[in-house]
Amino acid sequence: MRLLLAALVLALFPATASATVEVAVTQSRIDSTVGQYLNITSTITNSGAEPTGKLIAHLNVASLNDVYVDLEDWTAAPTQSLPPLGPGESAEVSWDIQAVNAGTFTVYAVVLPGGSASLSASPPIHVEVAGRRTLSAGGALPIALVVPLLLGVAVFAVRRRLHTTA
C-alpha cells in the first residue's frame, strides 16, 4: 500500500532538479560620507543544472547601530527583475544608492528565483558612512557683535541728525 502511495505521489508530483542561484558582490567594504552616491554591483549565477525561472533581485540596507533606515531614501529602485538564466549563465545587477544617514550599515542583495521558495543572499558589504558638517560656526561671533553695534550707531546718527535739524 505504501509503495503504491509513493508511486502515485511521484507520478503526480515528479521530482525536478531545481536551479541553484548564487549571488556575489564586487566589494566587501565601502567608506562614504553622508550625501555621497555609491554603486553596488552583484553577479547572479545559475550554478544548477536546470534553467531558472524569472528572477527578482532586491537590495537591502540594514543598520548596525540603531539608525532608522528608510530604503526608499537610499535608492529609488531597490527591486529589479531579471530574465531566466540557463545553467552556468550569469547576469550583473547594479544599484545606485545614496548614503543618507551617518553610521555603520550592511548592504546586501537577495535573489528570489521564480517558482522557488528558496532565496539566495550575497555576502554583506560593510558600509561606514561618516557625518558631514554643513555649517561652520567659525567667524559667527564677530558678526554677532559687529552687526548690532553698527545698527546702534546708525540709529544714533539718524536720531542726532533729526534732532539737530528740528
C-alpha positions in Angstrom: 0.0 0.0 0.0 2.8 2.4 0.9 4.6 1.6 -2.3 1.5 2.3 -4.3 1.0 5.7 -2.5 4.7 6.6 -3.1 4.4 5.8 -6.8 1.2 7.9 -7.0 2.9 10.9 -5.4 5.9 10.6 -7.7 3.6 10.3 -10.7 1.6 13.4 -9.8 4.5 15.5 -8.5 7.6 14.5 -10.3 10.9 15.5 -8.8 12.7 18.1 -10.8 16.2 19.4 -10.3 15.9 23.0 -9.1 18.1 25.8 -10.2 20.7 26.9 -7.7 21.3 30.7 -7.7 24.4 32.2 -6.2 24.8 36.0 -5.6 28.3 37.6 -5.4 29.2 41.3 -4.8 32.2 43.2 -6.1 33.3 44.7 -2.8 33.2 43.9 0.9 33.7 47.3 2.4 32.8 50.9 1.5 33.8 54.1 3.3 31.5 57.0 2.5 30.1 60.3 3.7 26.5 61.5 4.1 25.1 62.5 0.7 27.7 60.5 -1.4 26.4 58.3 -4.2 27.6 54.7 -4.3 27.2 51.9 -6.9 26.6 48.4 -5.7 27.1 45.7 -8.3 26.2 42.0 -7.9 26.6 39.0 -10.1 23.8 36.4 -10.1 24.9 33.0 -11.4 22.8 29.9 -12.0 25.1 27.1 -10.7 22.4 24.5 -11.1 21.7 22.0 -13.9 18.3 23.5 -14.8 17.3 26.9 -16.1 15.9 29.3 -13.5 12.5 31.0 -13.8 12.2 34.7 -13.8 14.5 36.2 -11.1 13.8 39.0 -8.7 16.8 40.8 -7.2 16.3 43.1 -4.2 18.9 45.3 -2.4 18.6 45.8 1.4 20.3 48.2 3.8 20.4 47.3 7.5 21.7 49.5 10.3 24.3 48.1 12.7 23.9 51.0 15.2 20.2 51.5 15.7 19.9 54.2 13.0 16.5 54.1 11.2 16.9 53.1 7.6 14.2 54.0 5.1 15.2 52.1 2.0 13.4 54.5 -0.3 15.6 57.3 0.9 18.7 55.2 -0.1 17.5 54.1 -3.5 14.5 54.7 -5.7 14.7 51.2 -7.3 15.6 48.5 -4.7 14.0 45.7 -6.7 14.9 44.6 -10.2 13.6 41.8 -12.4 15.9 39.5 -14.4 15.1 37.1 -17.2 15.6 33.4 -16.6 19.2 32.1 -16.6 20.3 28.9 -18.2 22.7 26.5 -16.4 26.1 28.3 -15.9 24.8 31.7 -17.1 25.3 34.9 -15.1 23.7 38.3 -15.0 25.0 41.5 -13.5 22.7 43.8 -11.5 23.7 47.3 -10.4 22.1 49.7 -7.9 22.9 53.3 -7.4 22.4 54.3 -3.8 22.9 57.5 -1.7 24.2 57.3 1.8 21.6 59.4 3.7 22.4 58.5 7.3 25.7 58.6 9.2 26.6 55.3 10.9 27.5 51.7 10.2 25.4 49.6 7.8 25.3 46.3 6.0 24.2 46.3 2.3 23.3 43.0 0.7 21.4 41.7 -2.3 18.8 38.9 -2.2 17.6 37.0 -5.2 14.4 35.0 -5.3 14.2 32.6 -8.2 10.7 32.5 -9.7 8.8 29.4 -8.9 11.1 28.6 -5.9 10.6 29.1 -2.2 14.3 29.4 -1.6 16.3 32.6 -1.8 19.9 33.4 -2.2 21.7 36.3 -0.4 25.0 37.9 -1.2 27.8 38.3 1.3 27.3 41.5 3.2 29.0 44.8 2.3 30.2 46.7 5.3 29.4 50.4 4.8 30.8 53.1 7.1 29.1 56.5 6.5 30.7 59.5 8.1 28.7 62.6 9.0 29.4 65.8 7.3 29.3 69.3 8.8 27.3 71.6 6.6 27.6 74.8 8.7 30.6 76.3 10.3 30.3 78.4 13.4 33.8 79.9 12.7 33.5 83.7 12.3 30.0 83.9 13.7 30.9 85.7 17.0 32.5 88.8 15.3 29.4 89.2 13.1 27.0 88.7 16.0 28.8 91.5 17.9 29.5 93.9 15.0 26.1 94.0 13.2 24.1 95.1 16.3 26.8 97.7 17.1 26.7 99.1 13.6 22.9 99.2 13.7 23.0 101.0 17.0 25.5 103.6 15.6 23.3 104.1 12.5 20.2 104.7 14.7 22.1 107.1 16.9 23.3 109.1 13.9 19.9 109.3 12.3 18.3 110.5 15.6 21.0 113.1 16.2 20.7 114.4 12.7 16.9 114.7 13.1 17.3 116.4 16.5 19.8 119.0 15.1 17.7 119.9 12.1 14.5 120.3 14.0 
